[in-house]
Amino acid sequence: MGEGLALNLESRGMRVAVYNRTAEKVVRFLKERAAGRAIEGYTDLRSFVSSLKRPRLILLLVKAGPPVDQALEALASAGLERGDIVADCGNSHYRDSDRRMVEAASRGYRFLGVGVSGGVEGALRGPSMMFGGDFSAYVEAERLLGRAAAVYESSRCTSYFGDGGGGHFVKIVHNGIEYAILQAIAESYDYLRRGLGMKAPEAADVFEEWSRGELRSFLVEAAARVLRHTDPESGRPLVEMIVDEAEQKGTGVWAVEASAEFGAPAPTICEAVQHRLISTRRDLRSRLSAPARPGGRGVGASLSPEDVGSALLATVILSYAQGAGLLDSGARRYRFRVSEAFRVWRAGCIIRSRIVEETFESLFYGGGEAAVQILAERQDQLEALLPRLAAFVSDAARIGLPAPAASSALAYYLALRSERLPANLIQAIRDYFGAHGFRLEGREGVFHSDWGARAG
Ligand SMILES: NC(=O)c1ccc[n+]([C@@H]2O[C@H](COP(=O)([O-])OP(=O)(O)OC[C@H]3O[C@@H](n4cnc5c(N)ncnc54)[C@H](OP(=O)(O)O)[C@@H]3O)[C@@H](O)[C@H]2O)c1
């Protein structure tokens, strides 16, 4: 990421210096990717810091967690001065960025927590940037970094999302949505493959078709490209040779934690994280694997690829709505406009899509909670898609295919459109065993019942 961003900034006419704690990487970078470019490399941190024009603007692209604190400590000892700016561009936790902004202020330099999305290619050609932290530092840094950002219809995909960890909060929500959509895409592929017996190139055709319609997005296009790619040695689709265990680096789990911390439901993001965990339990999966049999798993799938596409579209819309609900909570804490997140997600980032573009338009002119607005404005569309989402979930289950993203999105939507839920019984039983109390329809106050003899 760091190399790509350095090359990108240099290509926009900026003077760039780089440092990495492993000296060989600096030497190799200068010799190879940065050869002939106006990039200076340093293998000594003090020399790197003193080479920069003041006030310095230093971008950190290191692993999230303790490495960021270690790097900040090292920079402070290497000669940071009052007014300098350090921008942590990695995937840090928003709470860490809250803390780091305060620590930086006490030491006299300015801290920015910047969520950067777009992967390796985005860093090189123009990522989406979600800034948080010291506002004066944002204004100065954006003037330079914004030149390297993605642009959507002449508007830079950069914005400020409040003090401390605001930018990293938005990036965590972005990644949570990314987890949900990836899981939903994988389930659609599974149905096409194991349900409808398609080979990877046929599935690629289907994804390509979807990417031309309402599902137009970077991730659906990426799925089509990946499914079409063959291993040059064997000639087989490479995707079929890849171990089916999905890894994660932590931002998905943080999105789930944020959902619990802020009380903002995001079941599809939660399921996506859980199913990455399940995918890594190969031992258990091979022990419990049921043999294919006539009339059993993978046999008799009854949906068309169009039906699967409709279910995917509904799941994706509902995943964005859940992400918007998380943003609504973050917006209250960090004081940003949710529409700004959708604005900067329109280009450069991994979840860019037609749905993001449309959502920005509607949120920009709307008011109130973004999640409510998205769901209300798309209700007719969701109602039309509902039978196919339900059919996908039930047919997948009938033929033995897990569809956690689609089924959690379905349950989320069904719950939200239910004027009455059975939570009254949960409250009653909680009161029965734990005297937790309950509220009564049409009456003020909290009540408790004796319920007769208790079990246990
Ligand atoms: N890859 C992506 O598509 C992407 C997208 C968005 C955000 N990000 C985030 O950007 C950050 C960098 O990602 P990456 O993909 O570039 O990772 P990477 O290739 O694994 O690089 C990690 C960097 O962290 C440095 N580092 C690790 N521990 C350190 C420590 N204790 N002190 C100083 N430096 C330390 C490493 O230095 P050495 O070379 O010396 O080990 C290396 O330069 C991460 O937070 C990542 O989550 C990545």
The ligand as an ORCA input file, in Angstrom:
! r2SCAN-3c Opt
* xyz 0 1
  N      -3.477     -3.988      1.220
  C      -4.606     -3.324      1.052
  O      -5.324     -3.478      0.055
  C      -5.046     -2.322      2.101
  C      -6.156     -1.515      1.830
  C      -6.527     -0.561      2.753
  C      -5.832     -0.432      3.931
  N      -4.781     -1.247      4.195
  C      -4.089     -1.066      5.479
  O      -2.878     -0.365      5.280
  C      -1.895     -0.815      6.219
  C      -0.704     -1.326      5.454
  O      -1.143     -2.388      4.646
  P      -0.191     -3.174      3.634
  O      -1.090     -4.051      2.834
  O       0.715     -2.218      2.949
  O       0.628     -4.077      4.639
  P       2.033     -4.777      4.442
  O       2.397     -4.852      3.005
  O       1.951     -6.020      5.248
  O       3.014     -3.757      5.145
  C       3.016     -3.602      6.500
  C       4.037     -2.513      6.850
  O       4.000     -2.364      8.269
  C       5.339     -2.288      8.724
  N       5.390     -2.666     10.137
  C       4.866     -3.774     10.711
  N       5.131     -3.746     12.042
  C       5.818     -2.594     12.294
  C       6.342     -1.991     13.449
  N       6.197     -2.572     14.648
  N       6.990     -0.807     13.340
  C       7.144     -0.221     12.137
  N       6.652     -0.736     10.986
  C       5.992     -1.906     11.067
  C       6.063     -3.257      7.825
  O       7.441     -3.037      7.918
  P       8.479     -4.198      7.474
  O       8.513     -4.139      5.989
  O       9.717     -3.771      8.115
  O       7.936     -5.487      7.998
  C       5.465     -2.866      6.471
  O       6.100     -1.716      5.978
  C      -2.592     -1.876      7.069
  O      -3.135     -1.296      8.224
  C      -3.694     -2.359      6.162
  O      -4.766     -2.938      6.879
  C      -4.354     -2.166      3.296
*
